[in-house]
């Protein structure tokens, strides 16, 4: 019988520390097979463009999963979610479907957890100020996940719409986090030890000149080559890390400066698996700028789905 695992059940099953620990273990094992993510463009009747993403992964004999994601940027103006997803989990021995999971909740949890996992290696250990840029679906999860790996004294939220930023601040405060909003993105960046971006921007929202030495920049939102959250300086001045090396060619924050020769593939020091396996030590200099670019990995989805299913179905 196929289990249906909804939003609340996923959030309950995937507490941050457990999920981050699970992702670390999966990266260390390194036995997931995951073909390249497919991104298909879909022209809409109103002339806009939507995207369909397909992300399969499997561990031979253990589990098979596939996530299907839609990205409709025009939904933001209609008060609807821009990203919607579903995940199907299959038994690795028999091929039978064992669970269908809410892909939106799964994506938010695993994406935020992966960035927090990277920050555990790349953010300064004494980091005290976190800045969240963006107020959409991922913003709250990202703040909570980062706060589980560093003890922040202050979490600042900046968004293009002040009311949305204030609503997110209230949500974070209700979770016991020291959140506040800011209307000055430059000042907020200059004060931050860690900056995490969760936008759908096609132009840079973070300027490298705004970042102080030792700052860790966590780029999550821009997942296509025509999207961008950081300027060239932010990337060129930093030690660069990615969730997977192949993803550097997919997201504009890295693919654009790579194509223009402003950075080289050799500048990508390590991916998340190499960090978790100890092939690269992560941050070694408190004054260094670091950048982590997340584009998403099917490994993260499968690890999170199996964890949620094991806790939900057995529970």
C-alpha positions in Angstrom: 0.0 0.0 0.0 1.3 3.4 -1.0 1.6 5.9 1.9 0.6 9.5 1.3 2.9 11.8 3.3 1.7 15.4 3.5 3.3 18.8 4.4 2.8 18.7 8.1 4.0 15.1 8.4 7.2 15.9 6.5 8.0 18.9 8.7 7.4 16.8 11.8 9.6 13.9 10.6 12.4 16.0 9.2 13.6 18.1 12.2 16.7 20.1 11.2 19.4 18.3 13.2 18.3 14.9 12.1 17.9 15.8 8.5 21.3 17.6 8.3 22.9 14.6 9.9 21.2 12.3 7.4 22.4 14.3 4.4 25.9 14.3 5.8 25.8 10.5 6.0 24.5 10.1 2.5 27.2 12.4 1.1 29.8 10.5 2.9 28.5 7.2 1.6 28.6 8.5 -2.0 26.6 5.7 -3.5 23.6 7.5 -5.0 23.2 7.4 -8.8 21.5 10.5 -10.2 21.2 11.4 -13.8 21.4 15.1 -14.8 18.4 17.1 -13.8 16.1 17.9 -16.8 14.8 21.4 -17.0 12.1 21.8 -19.7 10.7 25.2 -20.7 7.0 25.6 -21.2 5.6 28.6 -23.0 2.4 29.9 -21.5 -0.7 31.4 -23.2 0.1 34.9 -21.8 3.6 34.9 -23.3 5.5 34.0 -20.1 7.6 31.0 -19.6 7.3 28.3 -17.0 9.7 25.4 -16.2 9.3 21.7 -15.6 12.1 20.0 -13.7 12.6 16.2 -13.4 15.0 14.8 -10.9 15.5 11.0 -10.5 17.9 9.2 -8.2 18.4 5.7 -6.8 20.6 3.6 -4.6 20.8 0.1 -6.1 18.8 -2.3 -3.9 17.8 0.4 -1.4 15.5 2.9 -2.9 14.4 4.8 -6.1 12.9 8.2 -6.2 11.8 10.9 -8.7 10.8 14.5 -8.1 8.8 16.5 -10.5 8.8 20.3 -10.0 7.0 23.1 -11.7 8.2 26.8 -11.6 5.6 29.4 -12.6 7.2 32.8 -11.9 4.0 34.6 -12.9 2.2 33.0 -9.9 3.9 35.5 -7.5 1.8 38.4 -8.9 -1.3 36.2 -8.4 -0.6 35.4 -4.8 0.1 31.8 -5.6 3.2 29.6 -5.0 5.7 29.9 -7.8 7.1 26.4 -7.1 5.1 23.2 -6.8 6.4 19.7 -6.6 5.6 16.0 -5.9 7.9 13.1 -5.0 7.4 9.4 -5.7 9.4 6.8 -3.7 9.8 3.2 -4.8 11.2 0.1 -3.2 14.8 -0.6 -4.4 14.3 -4.4 -4.4 10.8 -4.8 -6.0 10.3 -1.5 -7.8 6.9 -1.0 -6.1 5.8 2.5 -5.1 5.9 2.9 -1.4 5.1 6.5 -0.8 4.0 9.7 -2.4 5.2 12.9 -0.7 4.4 16.5 -0.7 7.3 17.8 -2.9 7.0 21.4 -1.8 7.6 20.6 1.9 10.3 18.1 0.9 12.1 20.5 -1.3 12.0 23.3 1.2 13.4 21.1 4.0 16.2 19.4 2.0 17.3 22.6 0.3 17.5 24.6 3.6 19.2 21.6 5.3 21.8 21.3 2.5 22.8 24.9 2.7 23.0 24.7 6.5 25.2 21.6 6.1 27.5 23.6 3.8 27.5 26.5 6.3 28.7 24.1 9.0 31.9 23.8 7.0 32.1 27.3 5.5 30.6 29.9 7.9 32.9 31.2 10.6 32.3 29.4 13.9 31.7 32.7 15.7 29.1 33.9 13.1 26.5 35.8 15.0 24.5 37.7 12.4 22.5 36.0 9.6 20.8 37.9 6.8 17.9 36.3 4.8 17.2 37.9 1.5 13.8 36.9 0.2 10.4 36.2 1.8 9.1 33.3 -0.3 8.5 29.7 0.3 12.1 28.8 1.3 12.9 31.8 3.5 11.6 30.6 6.8 13.0 27.1 6.4 16.4 28.5 5.4 16.6 30.7 8.5 15.6 27.9 10.8 18.1 25.4 9.2 21.0 27.9 9.5 20.1 28.6 13.1 20.4 24.9 13.9 24.2 24.9 12.9 25.2 28.3 14.3 24.0 30.2 17.3 22.9 33.5 15.8 22.3 36.6 18.0 20.4 38.3 15.2 18.5 37.1 12.1 17.7 40.0 9.7 15.1 39.6 6.9 15.1 41.8 3.8 12.4 41.6 1.1 11.2 43.7 -1.7 7.8 43.9 0.1 8.0 45.2 3.6 4.8 43.6 4.7 6.0 40.2 3.6 9.3 40.7 5.4 7.4 41.7 8.6 5.2 38.6 8.3 8.3 36.4 8.0 9.8 38.0 11.0 6.7 37.3 13.1 6.8 33.7 12.0 10.5 33.3 12.9 9.9 35.1 16.3 7.1 32.6 17.0 9.7 29.9 16.5 11.9 31.5 19.2 14.4 33.0 16.7 15.8 36.5 17.2 14.4 38.0 13.9 14.0 41.5 12.8 13.4 43.2 9.4 15.5 45.7 7.5 14.6 48.1 4.6 18.3 48.8 3.8 19.8 45.8 2.1 23.2 47.3 1.8 23.5 48.0 5.5 22.1 44.6 6.3 24.7 42.9 4.1 27.6 44.9 5.6 26.6 43.8 9.1 26.0 40.1 8.3 28.4 37.2 8.9 26.2 34.9 6.8 24.0 36.1 3.9 21.5 33.6 2.4 19.6 34.5 -0.7 16.2 32.8 -1.6 14.9 34.9 -4.5 13.9 34.3 -8.1 15.9 37.3 -9.3 17.4 37.6 -12.7 19.7 40.5 -11.7 22.1 40.6 -8.7 20.6 41.6 -5.4 23.9 41.2 -3.5 26.9 43.3 -4.3 30.3 41.9 -3.4 31.4 45.4 -2.2 28.8 45.1 0.6 30.2 42.0 2.1 32.8 42.1 4.9 35.8 39.9 5.1 34.9 36.5 6.6 31.3 36.6 5.3 29.8 33.4 4.0 27.4 33.9 1.0 24.8 31.2 0.5 23.1 31.4 -2.9 20.0 29.3 -3.2 17.3 31.0 -5.3 18.6 31.5 -8.8 18.7 28.0 -10.3 18.7 28.7 -14.1 21.4 30.2 -16.3 19.5 33.5 -16.8 19.0 34.1 -13.1 21.4 35.9 -10.8 21.5 36.8 -7.1 25.1 38.0 -6.8 27.4 40.3 -8.8 30.7 39.3 -10.3 32.8 40.8 -7.5 30.9 38.7 -4.9 32.0 35.5 -6.8 35.4 36.6 -7.9 36.6 37.6 -4.4 35.4 34.4 -2.8 36.5 30.8 -2.3 33.8 28.9 -4.3 31.9 25.8 -3.3 28.9 24.0 -4.8 26.5 21.3 -3.9 27.6 19.5 -7.1 30.2 20.5 -9.6 28.0 19.8 -12.6 25.5 22.3 -11.3 27.9 25.2 -11.8 27.0 25.2 -15.5 23.3 25.5 -14.7 23.0 28.5 -12.5 23.7 32.1 -13.5 25.7 33.1 -10.4 28.5 30.8 -11.6 27.7 29.9 -15.2 27.7 33.6 -16.3 31.2 34.5 -14.9 32.5 31.1 -16.0 31.3 31.8 -19.6 32.9 35.3 -19.5 36.3 34.0 -18.2 36.0 35.9 -14.9 36.3 32.6 -13.0 37.5 29.2 -14.0 36.3 25.7 -13.2 39.5 25.2 -11.2 38.2 28.0 -8.9 35.5 25.6 -7.6 37.3 24.3 -4.7 34.9 21.5 -3.6 31.4 20.2 -3.7 29.3 19.2 -0.8 30.3 15.5 -1.1 34.0 16.4 -0.9 33.3 18.6 2.1 31.5 15.9 3.9 34.0 13.2 3.0 36.9 15.4 4.3 38.6 15.8 0.9 38.5 19.6 1.5 38.6 21.1 5.0 36.2 24.0 4.2 36.9 27.3 5.8 40.5 27.7 7.0 40.8 31.5 7.1 38.5 33.6 9.2 39.0 36.6 6.8 38.2 34.7 3.6 35.0 35.3 1.7 33.2 32.0 0.9 30.3 31.3 -1.5 28.2 28.2 -1.6 26.0 27.9 -4.7 23.0 25.5 -4.4 21.2 24.2 -7.4 19.6 21.2 -5.9 20.4 17.5 -6.0 18.3 14.4 -6.4 20.4 12.8 -3.6 19.0 15.3 -1.2 15.4 14.5 -2.2 15.9 10.8 -1.9 17.7 11.0 1.4 15.0 13.3 2.9 12.1 11.2 1.4 13.5 7.9 2.8 14.0 9.5 6.2 10.5 11.0 6.2 8.9 7.7 5.0 10.8 5.6 7.6 9.7 7.8 10.4 6.1 8.4 9.2 5.2 4.9 8.0 6.8 3.2 11.0 5.3 5.8 13.4 
